[in-house]
Amino acid sequence: MNYNEFMNCIKKENILPVYFFSGSEEYLMKEAVESLKDKYIDKSFETLNYVIIDRKEKTFDDILNACETLPFMSEKKLVVIKDISEIMENDLNGLDKVLSSYVENLDSYLCLIIMDRSNNFKRTTKLYKTINKLGGVVEFNSLKGKELNTWIEDRFKKNNKKISTSNVSYFIQQSSYSDYNSTKTLYDLENELMKVVDYTSGDEINRDAIDTVLTQTLDTNIFNLLGNISKKNSEESLKIFNEMYISGEPVQKILSMIIRQVRLTLGYKLYREKGYVDGEIGEKLGIKAFELKKIGRESSNFTEEQLNKALSYILELDIKQKTSSHDEKLAIEMLIVNLSYKM
């Protein structure tokens, strides 16, 4: 099941004695645990009924002692194993066997949450298979579509701010949370959201506030860099590159992103020439609709010949970067100047 399905189980009071939490969104895992606490544990007796096991040296006996103690003045006992991968690291086979057998027969007073925050826990283990068979595996993946929009609207509302539907979409776009290969989490998104809240003096969030506050992401900067190269504006292109460099982005990562964007832009033009529509192109390039839209806009600034020439220059530099010793930063700057004049 997913996050929303699990939250519905809490509302319906249809809670199993054991769950396995995994996925990229630790933020949602935390929210789920907090919701369980609010539903089943009296705050006055939280220390007696809410146990966290988060140290690598913990054993099965520690887990057993935490689970076997009955709840005190609360409906349930909540035990959370913060990262099962760490605990089972040194005793995978032994702990896997005893713990998988134990969770099959838990009493209803208990809710045992086993977290895989590192997403390294093997799905072939007996423990995972047992919990999955019981229906207790919950995947906490990145929010999408309506779920993400609602999450953002709720966070602004809790901070006494209003935001239109179109500006929610714009906030998501500028934050790059939904971008292809984005590593941003809801913790990052909430941090950006709070910056916008703190910046906005009135009760309505507008695009100016979003533009002013949100930091430019690598993807966005690469688009801007290539856009200025297409306009032969080498001065602005160099400024964008140096801002990325000063902010700590590795030169090799910047170069690889430039290669990726040029390849995608060239691929877009070639597929369009063959008669494919955007939805089909997005599937073939393996990118999401938002990024496809940006690439589609940028593609009009280049000819196929320019993109092929640029790709040739860039790949040649990439090989030199990996096979020889020279000033990486200066090499990228020279590339930007050459592309600005030769494309």
Salt bridges, closest charged atoms under 4 A:
GLU13 OE2 - LYS39 NZ 3.36
GLU26 OE2 - ARG117 NH1 3.06
GLU31 OE2 - ARG155 NH2 2.19
GLU34 OE2 - LYS37 NZ 3.46
ASP38 OD1 - LYS43 NZ 3.48
GLU46 OE2 - LYS37 NZ 3.21
GLU57 OE2 - ARG55 NH2 2.39
GLU89 OE1 - LYS56 NZ 3.47
ASP116 OD2 - ARG123 NH1 3.01
GLU192 OE2 - LYS184 NZ 3.33
GLU192 OE1 - LYS195 NZ 3.92
ASP203 OD2 - LYS162 NZ 3.95
GLU249 OE1 - LYS253 NZ 3.73
ASP278 OD1 - ARG272 NH1 3.38
GLU291 OE2 - ARG260 NH1 2.75
GLU316 OE2 - LYS320 NZ 3.75
ASP318 OD2 - LYS322 NZ 3.25
GLU333 OE2 - LYS329 NZ 2.77
